[in-house]
Every structure is written in structure tokens, then in C-alpha cells.
Amino acid sequence: MHKSRSAARSTLSLLRAPPSTVSRSPVASTSTITSSARTLLTSASSSSLNARISATSSSRSASIAAVRRGFATVTDHPASPIEEESAEAEEEVERAEDDVDVCIVGGGPAGLCAAIRLKQLEAEQGREIRVVVLEKGGEVGSHILSGAVIEPRALNELFPDFMNMDNPPPMGQPATSDSMRFLTSTSSFPLPHPPQMSNTGNYILSLSRLTAWLGERAEELGVEVYAGFAGASLVIAEDGKSVKGVRTGDVGLDRQGKRKESFEPGMQFNAKCTLIAEGAHGSLSQIVQKHFNLRKDCDPQTYGLGIKEVWKVDAEKHQPGKVTHTLGWPLDIKTYGGSWCYHMEGGLVSLGLVVGLDYQNPYLSPYKEFQRMKHHPLFADLLEGGECIAYGARVLNEGGLQSIPKLHFPGGALLGCSAGFLNVPKIKGTHNAMKSGMMAAETAFNALHPDKEVEITKNSLDQPLEGSAQEAVDMSPYETAFKESWVYKELNEVRNLRPSFHNPLGLWGGMAYSGVDSLFLKGRTPWTLRNSWEDHAATKKASECQPIDYPQPDGKLSFDILTSVSLTGTNHAEDQPVHLRLPKDEGARARHTETNVNEFAGLLGRACPAAVYEYQDAEGGAADAAGKKFVINSQNCIHCKTCSIKTPTQDITWCVPEGGGGPKYSRFEEKSLYRLFRMLINRLVSSSTRI
């Protein structure tokens, strides 16, 4: 083991957030906040950290000060008081630093598959490579909600014959049937089932559990996985031309960004190769795309908001392996979207709705559309008598092939949903994300060990690099590998389906074109339909639209938003900087409030699926503008990223909170295991009683 590896683990253990009062029930507004204490790992004193830094520094040939002179930190979002305060004291802060071969930001399927593949190549080629994964969730899988249909193709390439492993992955329930239906407000009708949406050979599983399993396999192979530590900023070479690593976030700042007694600066990982796998619309992904102009030759990225619940349903209604997708109601013909219903193992059902964020009407609430959808007879009959046990939401990439940016930059690459590999018609991207991680890993290994080059493409590196402090690793073969892979072929075949809904006939025109293309043309056309605008630009002014009257939740099938958010387990320390930031200038809040209230009827209050944003009635000096006070309940945030995408004024920047904050979807797994254990005990008791 590297000497610096053990030092890194020790140092990171000191950087956990100190004990603080947090909102355990994240159903907060400015008028009512439910709070309770949560015990976290105790932070060490600054003197202890300095001692650890000294110990780490002495194990390396170059001093920390010498290394730091060649780097700058890039954030590229509007500066906040936190950053200003940190910048002023930058020279006073001595950060622990560590040198690694590959630093991966994001412990999801893409990042973990990249890490695993790197370690497999290490064993195959006999060349040691140090790999670090930074995951913002408190544990691997905690930010990934259960209930997904997975194609096992990439997993089988990573672990051939994976079901016969000593510790096989938790693959859940094999898919047994498919159907596609069109909904009206009271009925449903069958639709032709496109071959691209076939689920033969696929599995309905808990993606949270599968991700945790991948994390365990990665650690067994020697990957250093640091959960609870978010990649907060990039380390950029002094000339600004390459990425040289990642910094984790500082801890111990109060809500105003001032240092508390428990303050500890984040740790800096100086990496020869940096792989960004944060998921859709990640903060560092946005920064690196802007800094290196990676989007100059592609269409704007577009997104959908996926809202999901997991239900425990009556056994006689449960049909294990059944997969259903729908189009139509509750959405209007100008709004793209559709639902899914997956019958998982153990009497569980994953139910969700995707709403394209290019919707026009600012009065639309994706959350309330989903709640009223559950009263449709197709779903109500299934859910009645059941129990909703989990809730979550996340944006999905919808731009397709034509919206994928340049995948590499000097010193690193974009993986998975950070790049945008989702197959929109399938509503599946995990298999593509995993494969992208594997291809990026092979490219990185070749770049770091050119004498042991692994064959992934027909091209070889023009200038193989050893990843020295002054040279940037060339990841361009990763782009070539992608274009020669089955991922590209799959995305190319469906590239025109989602953009076809941008037409005067809306849903009807999109269904007609998509039916012909998916059933007959299969993407073999000389044209490519374009994504011409970002989602926020599609929003009409409130004066051009009709308000939508949503029914009140009944508390049985449909719920108020704060009840749903309480199921996410989301948690953020109250006394930390707000991670949802407006520009720093004094008039930013007033400008935001005036425009978004007067012109867009306070869109964020409806678009956010976690009740983070409110425009509260206020008078006099308490009002920001237009008789309203703009309130950000950041402790409710479930990290869906909708706000920074859909806000018409484009002045909300989503930044990573203190490590470990956010939803804990893996809590659902704990509930499910308890339910299974209780069921088994009841069966044993029942059996013994009969005997």
C-alpha cells in the first residue's frame, strides 16, 4: 500500500463534519422547521490536522508549498461570501494534499465501473495504479433511488458470468412482460411496443443496492472509496490548460460562510487523470464543460425530471417482472413525458413520471402531475391498500446523441450521465454509463502505462504520457472508443425520437414520427433532428398561460409534498452555507424575485419536487420585490438539480453541500430488509403453529 494512501485515509477521517443540529425531518419552511440532533464523526482540531499534513508531506519528495504553486482552483459559478472569505485567507490555509494516479468524482455506476476496470487492468498487466473515488453521499448508493430496469450487457463485460460469482450482484427480479399504453383521464389503450423498448433479458432491481455492491467490489480490488466527501472544485494547472486534480469541500463553515472552531479545509487530490462521473448536470461537469468549451460542437443539453415512488402492494395484485410504460394523460399534448410501473421482487412496485423540463406553462407542477396520475384507474387499482415507502426525484439527460459534449479535456474525461448517455425512449442509461466508465478506464490506463497499452481502439496515443506534474494525460482515445462502441450505435438509432416531439402537433406529431422511426427506419435516416434551445428558454410567461387547478391529495394514494420529502431521508446541517446560490451582488435577490414572480408566477415554487423554494407574502422591508420574500429551504434539497436548469432567470447555481448531506435513499433498503426479515419470521411462526 502507498504510504500516502494510509495518510489520505487518516486525513479524510479528520474532515468529517462536526456534531451539529440538523433537520432530521426535511419538511421545512421559514415558519416551521423540525430539527433534531444528529451525531456525526467528530472533527479533529486544526493542530491535529496540521500534524497530519506534516506527516503526509514528509512522505513525499516535494513539499506541499512547492506543489501548490503550479495549481489554481476553478469554480466558475458566481462567487459567494464563502468563496470570498476563503480566497482572502487562501495563503493562510494549509491543505492536506495527496498524489494519486486517477481521481474519480462520483461513486455511481459509471465511476465505480471505471475504478473496477482500472484495478482489473492493474492485475492483468502487473502495473500498480492508485485509484480514488470521491462520493458526496454519506454512503455508496445513498443518493440513488431504487426501482430501475437494467440491461446487464455492460455488467457482463465487467464481470463475465456474474450470476455465478461467489458474491453475485443483487439483480432483483427478471423482467417477464412488456406493455406500452396511452392514457386518457379515465381509460388506457394499448400501443405498439417499439423493439428498442424490449426488456427481454433485463432485470428490475434496486439500483441503490447494485451501486453499493459495485462499491464493495471496487474496495476489494484496492480502490479507495471515500463516501461523504464531495468534489467541490477542480485543481487547474497554472496556465489554465489542464485539470490536475480535485479538492473536497471545506467543513466547519457557518451559514454566513465564516469559519467555526471546527473548521477544516478540504483535501486536495493531485491526480494524473481526473474522471468526472457526478450524474446529470453535476456541478464540476458544468464547470469543466464551460472552462474547456466542450459544448461548442453539440446541441444544448435538455432534461426531464423523473419523480419516483416505491410502493408495497397487496400480494394478489403484484405481478413480479411486469413492466408498463405510458404516454398521454396527465400531461397535455405540448408537454413531453410519460410514466413507468415496474413490479419488483418482494411485493414492491416502482412507479414514476418523467416530465420534460422544456414544458411551457409556468403553472405546471411536475410533482402534482405525478400525484394526480396515481388516481388513474390503471394505477389506483394497483396501489389501493398498499403503502408508499420511498420517494425521490432526479433530472435525466434527454438531449441524446446530438447533445453529448466533447468527452475529454486535458487531464481527464466525462463519464456516464455527466456526459449524457441516457437512451431516452428506453428511459435507461445505467448500462451505457457503466460501459463509458470501462472505456474511460482503459484509455486512462493506456495513458498512464503506455508500454502496457490495452487494445480498446484502432488508434494509439500520439504522445503517451506518464502523467507528470507538467503534462496533461491525453484522453482523446476515449472519444474514439465511444464512437466505435455499441453505446454509440444504440444512441444513434434513437437520436431523432425525443426531438421529434418539438413540432406544431406536439404529442401527436412526436408519436407519429417516433412510431415510424422506431418500428421501420431504426435511425437509418440522412437527417438528424436538433435540440435548438435550453429548457428554461421554452418557458412562456404566465400571462400567456392558464393556471392549473390540481386536486388536493387524499393522503392514501396522493400526498402533500412535505410528506413525500420526509420519505427521502434528506439531511443537511442547518448551520452550513446555503448550497443553492444567487449571484453575489446586492440586488440579485430582488431581481430574481421581481422577474420570477411578475413574469413567471413564481415557477420555482412549483417546479421543485422538494419544496425548497417559496415566494412568501411580505410587506415593506421584509419583501424582496413584488410583495414577496424569496425563501430557500436548502435543508429540503434532494439534489435533483431542477432549479438550476428550469429557472427562467438562470441565476440559481447548485453547489455541493458539506459532504454526506442530501437524501439517503439507501434507508429504503434497510426498511425493505426489515420487512423481509419480519415476513420470514411470521412464516416460521405460522409453520410451527400448524405443526
C-alpha positions in Angstrom: 0.0 0.0 0.0 1.2 3.5 -0.8 2.4 5.4 2.3 0.3 8.4 1.1 -2.8 6.1 0.9 -2.9 5.4 4.6 -2.2 9.1 5.2 -5.1 10.1 3.0 -7.5 7.8 4.8 -6.3 9.2 8.2 -6.6 12.8 6.9 -10.1 12.3 5.4 -11.3 10.8 8.7 -10.5 14.2 10.3 -12.5 16.1 7.7 -15.9 14.7 8.7 -18.4 17.4 9.7 -18.6 18.1 13.5 -21.6 17.4 15.5 -24.3 19.9 14.6 -28.0 20.5 14.8 -29.7 19.4 11.6 -33.2 19.0 10.2 -33.9 15.3 10.6 -37.4 15.7 9.1 -36.7 17.8 6.0 -40.1 19.3 5.7 -39.1 22.9 6.5 -40.3 26.3 5.7 -39.3 29.6 7.3 -42.3 29.4 9.6 -41.9 25.7 10.7 -38.6 23.8 10.9 -38.4 20.4 12.6 -35.0 19.9 14.0 -33.1 17.3 16.0 -29.5 16.5 16.7 -27.6 14.0 14.6 -24.2 12.6 15.8 -21.5 12.6 13.1 -17.9 11.7 13.2 -16.0 14.1 15.4 -13.7 16.5 13.6 -10.1 16.8 14.9 -8.6 20.1 15.9 -6.7 22.3 13.5 -3.5 21.4 15.2 -4.1 17.7 14.7 -4.8 18.3 11.0 -1.6 20.3 10.6 0.3 17.5 12.2 -1.2 15.1 9.7 -0.4 17.4 6.9 3.2 17.5 8.0 3.3 13.7 8.2 1.9 13.4 4.8 4.2 16.0 3.4 7.3 14.3 4.7 6.4 11.1 2.9 6.7 12.8 -0.5 9.6 14.2 -2.3 8.0 17.6 -3.0 6.7 19.9 -0.3 3.0 21.0 -0.3 4.0 24.5 -1.0 6.1 23.6 -4.0 3.2 21.5 -5.4 0.6 24.2 -4.8 2.4 26.9 -6.8 1.5 25.1 -10.0 -2.2 24.9 -9.4 -5.3 27.1 -9.3 -8.8 26.3 -8.1 -11.6 26.9 -10.6 -15.3 27.1 -9.6 -16.8 29.2 -12.5 -20.0 29.9 -10.6 -21.0 33.3 -9.1 -18.7 34.0 -6.2 -20.4 33.7 -2.8 -19.3 35.1 0.6 -17.8 31.7 1.3 -15.5 31.9 -1.6 -14.6 35.5 -1.0 -13.7 34.7 2.6 -11.8 31.6 1.5 -10.0 33.4 -1.2 -8.8 36.2 1.2 -7.3 33.6 3.5 -6.1 31.2 0.8 -2.5 31.6 1.7 -3.3 31.1 5.4 -4.9 27.7 4.8 -2.6 24.7 4.6 -4.4 21.9 2.9 -3.6 18.2 3.1 -2.6 17.0 -0.4 -2.1 13.6 -1.8 -0.9 12.4 -5.2 -3.0 9.7 -7.0 -3.0 8.2 -10.4 -6.7 8.5 -11.1 -9.3 10.5 -9.1 -12.9 9.7 -9.9 -15.6 12.2 -8.8 -18.8 10.3 -8.2 -19.4 6.8 -6.8 -22.3 5.8 -9.1 -22.3 3.0 -11.6 -20.1 4.9 -14.2 -17.4 6.0 -11.7 -17.3 2.6 -9.9 -17.1 0.6 -13.1 -14.2 2.9 -14.2 -12.5 2.2 -10.9 -13.0 -1.5 -11.0 -11.8 -1.8 -14.6 -8.6 0.2 -13.7 -7.9 -2.3 -11.0 -8.7 -5.3 -13.2 -6.1 -3.9 -15.7 -3.6 -3.4 -12.8 -3.9 -7.2 -12.0 -3.8 -8.2 -15.7 -0.9 -6.1 -16.7 1.1 -6.1 -13.5 1.4 -2.3 -13.2 0.2 -0.7 -10.0 -2.3 2.2 -10.3 -3.7 4.2 -7.4 -7.4 5.0 -7.8 -9.5 7.2 -5.5 -13.3 7.6 -5.7 -15.0 10.7 -4.1 -18.7 10.2 -3.4 -20.8 13.0 -2.0 -23.4 10.7 -0.5 -22.9 9.6 3.1 -22.5 6.0 1.8 -22.2 4.5 -1.6 -25.7 4.2 -3.1 -27.4 6.6 -0.7 -28.1 9.1 -3.5 -29.6 6.5 -5.9 -33.2 5.6 -5.6 -34.4 2.0 -6.0 -36.6 0.7 -8.8 -34.9 0.5 -12.2 -34.8 -1.8 -15.2 -31.2 -2.7 -16.0 -29.7 -4.1 -19.1 -26.9 -6.4 -17.9 -24.7 -6.1 -21.0 -22.1 -3.8 -19.5 -22.1 -5.7 -16.2 -21.5 -9.0 -18.0 -18.5 -7.4 -19.8 -17.1 -6.2 -16.5 -17.8 -9.5 -14.6 -18.3 -12.3 -17.2 -20.8 -14.9 -15.9 -21.6 -12.6 -13.0 -24.5 -14.6 -11.7 -22.1 -17.5 -10.8 -19.8 -15.3 -8.8 -19.2 -16.2 -5.1 -21.0 -12.9 -4.2 -23.2 -12.2 -7.2 -24.8 -8.8 -7.7 -28.3 -8.2 -6.3 -30.1 -8.4 -9.7 -33.6 -8.5 -8.2 -36.4 -9.6 -10.5 -36.1 -10.7 -14.1 -38.4 -8.7 -16.4 -41.2 -11.1 -17.7 -43.5 -8.9 -19.7 -43.7 -5.5 -21.5 -46.5 -3.2 -22.5 -47.0 0.3 -23.7 -50.3 2.2 -23.1 -51.8 5.5 -24.0 -53.7 7.2 -21.1 -56.7 9.4 -21.2 -58.1 10.8 -17.9 -60.2 7.7 -17.3 -59.0 5.0 -19.7 -55.9 3.4 -21.2 -55.3 1.9 -24.7 -52.5 -0.4 -25.9 -49.9 1.0 -28.2 -47.4 -0.9 -30.4 -44.3 -1.8 -28.4 -41.1 -0.5 -30.1 -38.4 -3.1 -30.3 -35.9 -0.7 -28.7 -38.0 -0.8 -25.5 -38.0 -4.6 -25.2 -36.9 -5.8 -21.7 -36.2 -9.4 -22.6 -33.2 -10.4 -20.5 -33.3 -7.3 -18.3 -33.7 -7.1 -14.5 -35.9 -5.0 -12.3 -33.7 -4.2 -9.3 -32.7 -1.7 -6.7 -30.0 0.5 -8.3 -29.0 1.7 -4.9 -28.2 -1.9 -3.8 -26.4 -2.6 -7.1 -24.3 0.5 -6.7 -23.4 -0.5 -3.1 -22.3 -3.9 -4.4 -20.1 -2.3 -7.1 -18.6 -0.2 -4.3 -17.7 -3.3 -2.3 -16.2 -4.9 -5.3 -14.1 -1.8 -6.0 -12.8 -1.7 -2.5 -11.9 -5.4 -2.6 -9.8 -4.7 -5.6 -7.9 -1.9 -3.8 -9.9 1.2 -4.9 -10.0 3.9 -2.2 -13.7 4.9 -1.9 -14.3 7.9 0.2 -18.1 8.3 0.8 -19.2 11.6 2.4 -16.6 13.7 0.5 -17.8 15.7 -2.4 -15.6 17.0 -5.2 -16.1 20.7 -4.6 -13.7 22.3 -7.0 -11.2 21.4 -9.7 -7.5 21.9 -9.5 -6.4 23.6 -12.7 -2.8 23.9 -13.9 -1.4 27.4 -13.5 -1.7 28.1 -17.2 -5.4 27.1 -17.2 -4.9 24.5 -19.9 -5.4 21.2 -18.0 -7.1 19.7 -14.9 -4.7 18.4 -12.3 -7.0 17.1 -9.6 -9.9 17.8 -7.3 -10.5 19.4 -3.9 -13.1 18.2 -1.5 -15.2 20.8 0.3 -14.3 22.7 3.4 -16.2 21.7 6.5 -16.9 23.8 9.6 -18.3 27.0 7.9 -21.4 28.6 9.3 -24.4 29.8 7.3 -22.7 33.1 6.6 -19.6 31.3 5.3 -17.5 32.2 8.4 -15.2 29.7 10.0 -16.3 27.9 13.1 -14.0 26.5 15.7 -14.4 23.1 13.9 -13.3 24.5 10.5 -11.1 22.1 8.5 -10.1 22.9 4.9 -10.9 20.3 2.2 -8.3 17.9 1.0 -6.6 18.3 -2.4 -6.0 15.2 -4.6 -3.4 15.9 -7.3 -4.3 13.4 -10.0 -2.6 12.5 -13.2 -6.1 11.7 -14.6 -9.5 13.1 -13.3 -12.7 11.3 -14.3 -15.9 13.2 -13.7 -18.9 10.9 -13.1 -21.3 13.0 -11.0 -24.5 12.2 -12.9 -26.8 14.6 -14.9 -26.0 18.3 -14.6 -23.2 17.9 -12.0 -21.5 21.0 -10.6 -18.0 20.0 -11.7 -19.3 18.7 -15.0 -20.8 22.1 -15.8 -17.6 23.9 -14.8 -15.3 21.7 -16.9 -17.6 22.0 -19.9 -17.6 25.8 -19.7 -13.9 26.1 -18.9 -12.8 24.0 -21.9 -15.7 24.9 -24.2 -16.6 21.2 -24.6 -20.1 22.1 -25.9 -19.1 24.2 -28.8 -19.9 21.4 -31.4 -23.1 19.9 -29.9 -26.7 20.8 -29.3 -27.8 22.3 -26.0 -28.5 19.6 -23.4 -32.1 19.1 -22.5 -33.5 17.4 -19.4 -36.5 15.6 -17.9 -37.5 15.5 -14.3 -38.1 12.0 -13.1 -40.2 11.6 -10.0 -40.5 8.2 -8.4 -42.2 6.3 -5.6 -41.7 2.8 -4.3 -44.8 1.0 -3.0 -45.5 -2.1 -1.1 -48.7 -3.5 -2.8 -51.1 -6.3 -2.0 -49.7 -9.7 -2.9 -52.7 -10.7 -5.1 -52.1 -7.5 -7.2 -48.4 -7.9 -7.6 -47.1 -9.4 -10.8 -43.3 -9.9 -10.5 -41.4 -8.9 -13.6 -44.2 -6.9 -15.2 -43.1 -3.7 -17.0 -45.5 -1.0 -18.2 -44.8 2.4 -19.8 -47.4 5.0 -20.7 -47.8 8.2 -22.7 -50.5 10.9 -22.6 -52.5 11.9 -19.5 -51.9 13.6 -17.1 -49.7 15.8 -19.4 -51.1 18.0 -22.2 -50.1 17.5 -25.8 -47.4 20.2 -25.7 -45.6 18.6 -22.7 -43.3 15.7 -23.3 -43.3 12.9 -20.7 -44.5 9.5 -19.7 -44.8 7.1 -16.8 -43.5 3.7 -15.8 -44.6 1.0 -13.5 -42.2 -1.8 -12.6 -43.1 -4.8 -10.5 -40.0 -5.6 -8.4 -39.3 -8.5 -6.2 -40.8 -8.8 -2.7 -44.2 -7.3 -3.5 -42.7 -3.9 -4.4 -43.6 -1.6 -7.3 -41.6 1.3 -8.7 -43.9 3.9 -10.1 -42.8 7.2 -11.7 -43.4 10.0 -14.1 -40.9 11.8 -16.3 -41.8 15.4 -17.3 -39.7 17.1 -20.0 -38.3 20.3 -18.5 -38.9 22.1 -21.7 -42.6 22.4 -20.6 -44.1 25.8 -21.5 -46.7 26.5 -18.8 -45.1 28.0 -15.6 -48.1 26.9 -13.6 -47.3 23.3 -14.2 -46.1 21.3 -11.2 -44.3 18.0 -12.1 -44.9 16.8 -8.5 -48.6 17.4 -8.6 -48.9 15.9 -12.1 -47.5 12.7 -10.7 -49.7 12.8 -7.6 -52.9 13.1 -9.7 -51.7 10.5 -12.1 -51.9 7.8 -9.4 -55.6 8.3 -9.2 -56.0 7.0 -12.8 -57.7 3.6 -12.7 -54.6 1.9 -14.2 -52.6 2.8 -11.1 -55.2 3.3 -8.4 -56.4 -0.3 -8.6 -52.9 -1.5 -8.1 -52.0 0.9 -5.3 -55.2 0.8 -3.2 -54.5 -0.9 0.1 -50.7 -0.5 -0.4 -48.1 1.7 1.3 -45.7 4.2 -0.2 -42.4 3.6 1.4 -39.9 5.7 -0.7 -39.9 8.9 -2.7 -37.3 10.6 -4.8 -36.6 12.8 -7.8 -33.7 13.5 -10.2 -33.2 15.2 -13.6 -32.4 12.9 -16.6 -30.5 13.8 -19.7 -32.9 13.9 -22.7 -30.8 15.6 -25.4 -29.5 12.3 -26.8 -26.5 11.8 -29.1 -26.6 15.2 -30.6 -26.3 16.9 -27.1 -23.3 14.9 -25.9 -20.3 17.3 -25.5 -16.7 16.6 -26.3 -15.9 13.8 -23.8 -12.4 14.5 -23.0 -10.3 17.5 -21.8 -6.6 17.9 -21.0 -6.2 15.7 -17.9 -9.5 13.9 -17.8 -12.9 12.9 -19.2 -16.7 13.0 -18.6 -18.4 9.7 -17.8 -22.0 8.4 -17.7 -24.7 11.0 -17.2 -22.1 13.7 -16.7 -21.8 13.4 -20.5 -25.4 12.4 -21.3 -25.6 8.7 -22.4 -29.3 8.1 -21.5 -31.4 6.3 -24.0 -34.5 8.5 -23.7 -37.1 6.2 -25.3 -35.9 3.3 -23.1 -35.6 5.6 -20.0 -32.4 3.6 -19.4 -28.8 4.8 -19.2 -27.1 2.7 -16.5 -25.8 0.2 -18.9 -24.4 3.0 -21.1 -22.9 4.8 -18.1 -21.2 1.6 -16.9 -19.7 0.9 -20.4 -18.5 4.5 -20.6 -16.6 4.1 -17.3 -15.0 1.0 -18.6 -13.8 2.6 -21.8 -12.5 5.7 -20.0 -10.6 3.4 -17.6 -8.9 1.6 -20.5 -7.9 4.9 -22.0 -6.6 6.2 -18.8 -4.6 3.0 -18.1 -3.0 3.3 -21.6 -2.1 6.9 -21.0 -0.5 6.2 -17.6 1.2 3.0 -18.7 1.8 3.3 -22.5 4.2 0.3 -22.5 1.3 -1.9 -21.4 -1.3 -0.5 -23.8 -4.7 -2.2 -23.7 -6.5 -2.6 -27.0 -9.7 -0.6 -27.0 -9.5 1.3 -30.3 -7.6 1.1 -33.6 -5.9 4.4 -32.7 -2.8 4.7 -30.5 -1.8 7.7 -28.4 0.1 10.2 -30.4 2.2 11.2 -27.3 1.8 8.7 -24.5 2.3 10.5 -21.2 3.4 9.3 -17.8 1.2 11.9 -16.2 3.9 14.1 -14.8 3.1 17.3 -12.9 3.6 19.4 -16.0 1.9 17.2 -18.6 -1.7 16.5 -19.2 -2.9 13.0 -19.8 -4.4 12.6 -23.2 -7.9 11.0 -23.0 -8.9 11.6 -26.7 -8.8 7.8 -27.5 -11.8 7.5 -25.2 -13.9 9.6 -27.7 -12.8 7.2 -30.5 -13.7 4.2 -28.3 -17.1 5.6 -27.7 -17.8 6.2 -31.4 -16.8 2.6 -32.1 -18.9 1.1 -29.3 -22.4 -0.4 -29.0 -23.3 2.7 -26.8 -22.9 5.0 -29.8 -24.8 2.6 -32.1 -27.7 2.4 -29.6 -27.9 6.2 -29.2 -27.6 6.9 -32.9 -30.5 4.6 -33.7 -32.9 6.6 -31.4 -31.4 10.0 -31.8 -34.4 11.5 -33.5 -37.2 10.2 -31.3 -37.1 12.7 -28.5 -36.5 15.8 -30.7 -39.4 14.7 -32.9 -41.8 16.0 -30.2 -40.6 19.6 -31.0 -43.3 20.1 -33.6 -46.5 22.1 -34.0 -48.6 19.0 -33.3 -46.7 18.2 -30.1 -47.5 14.7 -28.7 -49.4 13.6 -31.8 -46.6 14.6 -34.2 -44.0 13.1 -32.0 -45.9 9.8 -31.6 -46.4 9.5 -35.4 -42.7 10.2 -36.3 -41.4 8.0 -33.4 -43.6 5.1 -34.4 -42.3 5.1 -38.0 -38.7 5.6 -37.0 -38.6 3.1 -34.2 -40.5 0.4 -36.0 -39.2 0.8 -39.5 -36.4 3.3 -40.1 -34.5 2.5 -36.9 -32.5 5.7 -37.2 -31.3 4.9 -40.7 -32.1 8.4 -42.0 -29.8 11.1 -43.6 -31.1 13.7 -41.2 -30.7 14.4 -37.5 -33.3 16.5 -35.7 -31.8 19.2 -33.5 -32.3 20.4 -29.9 -32.3 24.1 -30.6 -32.8 25.6 -27.1 -32.2 25.0 -23.4 -35.2 24.1 -21.3 -35.6 27.4 -19.5 -35.9 29.2 -22.8 -39.1 27.2 -23.6 -41.0 28.6 -20.6 -43.8 31.0 -21.6 -44.8 34.0 -19.4 -47.6 33.4 -17.0 -49.7 36.0 -18.9 -49.7 33.6 -21.9 -50.8 30.5 -19.9 -53.7 29.2 -17.9 -53.3 28.3 -14.2 -53.7 24.6 -13.5 -56.2 23.5 -10.8 -54.7 20.4 -9.1 -56.8 18.2 -6.8 -56.0 18.1 -3.1 -54.1 14.9 -2.0 -56.1 12.3 -0.2 -53.3 11.0 2.0 -53.8 7.5 0.7 -52.8 7.5 -3.0 -51.6 11.1 -3.2 -49.7 13.1 -0.7 -48.6 16.7 0.1 -45.1 17.4 -0.9 -43.6 17.7 2.6 -44.9 14.2 3.4 -43.1 12.9 0.4 -39.9 14.7 1.1 -39.9 13.2 4.6 -39.5 9.7 2.9 -36.3 10.7 1.2 -34.2 10.8 4.5 -32.6 14.0 3.2 -30.5 15.8 5.7 -28.3 18.9 5.7 -26.6 20.6 8.6 -28.6 23.8 9.3 -25.5 25.8 10.2 -23.7 25.5 6.9 -23.6 27.7 3.8 -26.6 27.5 1.6 -25.6 25.4 -1.4 -28.2 26.9 -3.7 -26.7 30.3 -4.6 -27.8 33.5 -6.2 -25.2 35.9 -7.7 -23.2 37.7 -5.0 -24.2 41.3 -5.9 -26.6 43.1 -3.6 -29.6 43.4 -5.9 -29.6 39.8 -7.1 -32.4 38.6 -4.8 -34.6 41.5 -5.7 -34.1 41.0 -9.4 -34.7 37.3 -9.2 -37.9 37.8 -7.2 -39.3 40.6 -9.3 -38.9 38.7 -12.6 -39.8 35.3 -11.5 -42.9 36.4 -9.6 -44.2 39.1 -12.0 -43.4 37.3 -15.3 -43.4 33.6 -14.4 -45.8 33.4 -11.4 -43.1 32.0 -9.0 -42.2 29.0 -11.2 -39.7 27.5 -8.8 -42.3 27.1 -6.1 -44.0 24.5 -8.4 -41.0 23.1 -10.4 -39.0 22.0 -7.3 -40.1 18.5 -6.2 -38.9 19.1 -2.6 -40.5 22.4 -1.5 -37.1 24.1 -1.4 -38.3 27.4 -2.9 -41.0 29.7 -1.6 -42.2 33.2 -2.6 -43.9 34.2 0.6 -46.2 37.2 1.0 -44.3 40.0 2.7 -44.6 43.7 3.3 -42.3 46.7 3.4 -38.7 46.0 4.2 -39.4 42.2 4.6 -40.2 41.9 0.9 -37.5 41.3 -1.7 -39.7 42.5 -4.5 -43.3 42.4 -5.8 -44.7 42.0 -2.3 -42.8 38.7 -1.9 -39.9 37.3 0.1 -37.8 34.7 -1.7 -37.0 31.8 0.7 -34.6 28.9 0.0 -35.2 25.9 2.3 -31.9 24.3 1.4 -32.2 21.6 4.1 -35.1 20.1 2.0 -32.9 19.7 -1.1 -32.8 16.2 -2.6 -30.1 17.1 -5.2 -32.4 16.8 -8.3 -30.8 19.9 -10.0 -34.1 21.1 -11.5 -33.7 24.6 -10.1 -30.5 25.4 -12.0 -31.9 24.0 -15.2 -35.5 25.4 -15.3 -35.2 28.8 -13.6 -36.1 31.4 -16.3 -33.6 33.9 -15.0 -30.8 31.3 -14.8 -29.4 32.7 -11.6 -29.5 29.7 -9.3 -26.2 27.8 -9.0 -26.3 24.4 -7.4 -23.1 23.7 -5.4 -22.2 20.7 -3.4 -23.1 21.0 0.3 -20.9 19.6 3.1 -20.1 16.0 2.4 -22.7 13.4 3.3 -25.6 15.9 3.0 -28.6 15.1 0.9 -31.0 12.2 0.5 -30.5 8.8 2.0 -32.3 6.5 -0.4 -30.5 3.5 0.9 -32.6 3.9 4.1 -35.4 2.3 2.0 -33.2 -0.8 1.6 -32.9 -1.0 5.4 -36.7 -0.9 5.6 -37.1 -3.5 2.9 -34.7 -5.9 4.6 -36.5 -5.4 7.9 -39.9 -6.2 6.1 -38.4 -9.3 4.5 -37.0 -10.5 7.9 -40.3 -9.8 9.6 -42.2 -11.8 6.8 -39.8 -14.8 7.2 -40.3 -14.8 11.0 -44.1 -14.7 10.6 -44.0 -17.6 8.1 -41.8 -19.6 10.5 -44.1 -18.9 13.4 -47.1 -19.8 11.3 -45.5 -23.1 10.2 -44.6 -24.1 13.7 -48.1 -23.3 14.9 -49.6 -25.6 12.2 -47.2 -28.4 13.2 
